[in-house]
């Protein structure tokens, strides 16, 4: 069974994903990469690409943890579902057993 705190982890990761996406969007997209390849701008473009790469790495990492948390949560749901099925089967069996006893006891009293 997953920890009760899985919801908090998922919320925090989702928040981190949104913040990272926002930061990535704020960095913008450089459309004139060929023009940046001059000796004066080469350093700036490299810094830009490093920042973008860092944000994308952070985003991928957050998605990885987020998906693992969701998988754990989903496994818990499936375990609960299986447990509920077993409980329903057991209750069904008990109900049918009780109804058979009642029918037998009624038929015995009628024969007398």
N, C-alpha and C positions, 0 to 999 in steps of 0.2 A: 504494500500500500504506500502511496506517495505521501510525503510530508504535508501537513496542513498548510505550511508556508509556501507551497508551490504557487499559489495564486499571487502572493506578494512578489515572488521571483519573476513570474511572468509579467506582472504589471511593471516592475522595475526595468525588465529587459525591453518591454515594448516602449517605455518612455525613453530608454537609451537609444533604441533604434530610431525613434522619431527625432530625437535631438541630433543624432549623427546624420540622418538624412537632411535635416534642416541645415546643419553646418556644411554638408557637402553641396547643397544647392546654393548656399551663400558664396561658396568659392567660385561658382559659376563655371562656364565652359569656355575654354579658349578655342576659338574657331580658326585662328590664324597661326597654328603651330609652325608651319614652314617659315613664317616671317620671324618667329621667335629665335630661330637658329642663327643667331649672329653672336659674335663674341660678347657684346654688351648685355644681351638679353638671355644668353644661355644659362647663366646662373639663376636668374629669376624663374625661368621656366622649369629648371630643375627643382627649385624650392617649391614651386606650385605643384609639380607632379609628385613630389614627396608628400606634401600635405594631402593631396587627393588620394594617393595610395594609402597613406596612414588612415584616413577616414574610411576608405573602403575596407581596409583590413579590420578596423574596429567594427564596422557594420556587419561584415561576414562573421566575425567572432560572436557578436551579439545574436545574430540570426541562428548560429549553431547552438548556442546555449538555450535560446528561446525554443527552438524546435525540439531539443532534448527534453526540456521541461514539459512541453506539450505532449510529447510521446509518453512521458511518465504519467502525466495526468490522464491521458487516453487509456493507458494500461490499467490505471486505477478504476476508470469508468467500466472497462470491460470486466475487471474482477468483480466489481459490484454487480454488474449485470448478470454474471454467471452465478454469483451468490443468490441473487433474487430469483433466478430461474430454479435453482435447487430448492429454495424455500417454497416457491409455488408448487413444485412437484410434490414436496413433502406434505404441504397443506392439502393438496388435491387428494393424495393418497389417504390422509387421515379423514378427510370429509367422506370419501367413498367408503372407507372402512366403517365409519360411524353410521352411514346410511344403510349399509348392509346389516349391521347389528340391529338397527331399529326395525328393518323389514323382517328379519328373522324372529325378533321378539314379538312383533305384531302377529305374525303368522302362527306362532306357538300359542298365543292367547286365544286366537280364533278357533283353533282346533279343539280346545277344551270344551 
